[in-house]
Amino acid sequence: MELTAINALYGQYNGLSGNVWKVFEYLRDTFPTARVVDPANTNNVISDDLSVADRSKVKAAAERALSASDWNQIVI
């Protein structure tokens, strides 16, 4: 997830809450098909360790977070 957050925020800074929102958007829009490679070992494709079902669960959780009306509904 750390590499995914780095990819989501690459080249931009939107403040803490804006960055969290950008990561949620990335998880919803890009993560389900993203290819994540270990920068220390480019032969290690980390994203291959997640099934389609696992990626769908992450996407669904991001969608729920993005539809929340306040932070208390996200951080429980």
ZAMARGU-4260 file (C-alpha; in steps of 0.2 Angstrom, whole numbers, plus 5000, padded with zeros to 4 digits):
<rodrens>
0) 5000/5000/5000 | 5015/5012/5003 | 5020/5011/4985 | 5002/5013/4980 | 5001/5029/4990
5) 5017/5035/4983 | 5011/5032/4965 | 4994/5041/4969 | 5003/5057/4975 | 5018/5057/4963
10) 5022/5075/4959 | 5009/5084/4969 | 5005/5090/4986 | 4987/5094/4992 | 4989/5095/5011
15) 4985/5081/5022 | 4967/5079/5019 | 4969/5082/5000 | 4982/5069/4999 | 4971/5056/5008
20) 4957/5060/4996 | 4969/5058/4981 | 4974/5041/4988 | 4956/5036/4990 | 4953/5042/4972
25) 4968/5032/4965 | 4962/5016/4975 | 4945/5018/4967 | 4950/5023/4949 | 4968/5016/4946
30) 4972/5003/4959 | 4961/4989/4952 | 4972/4987/4936 | 4988/4995/4942 | 5005/4986/4941
35) 5015/4989/4956 | 5034/4984/4955 | 5046/4983/4969 | 5059/4997/4966 | 5072/4987/4974
40) 5069/4972/4963 | 5060/4975/4947 | 5057/4957/4944 | 5045/4957/4960 | 5028/4963/4954
45) 5020/4966/4970 | 5003/4968/4963 | 5003/4950/4956 | 5000/4945/4975 | 4983/4952/4975
50) 4968/4943/4967 | 4955/4952/4957 | 4943/4950/4972 | 4956/4958/4984 | 4958/4973/4972
55) 4939/4974/4971 | 4938/4975/4990 | 4950/4989/4991 | 4941/4998/4977 | 4924/4996/4987
60) 4932/5002/5003 | 4939/5018/4994 | 4922/5021/4986 | 4914/5020/5004 | 4927/5032/5010
65) 4924/5045/4996 | 4905/5044/4999 | 4907/5048/5018 | 4900/5065/5024 | 4914/5067/5037
70) 4930/5060/5043 | 4922/5051/5057 | 4913/5039/5045 | 4930/5035/5037 | 4942/5034/5053
75) 4933/5022/5064
</rodrens>
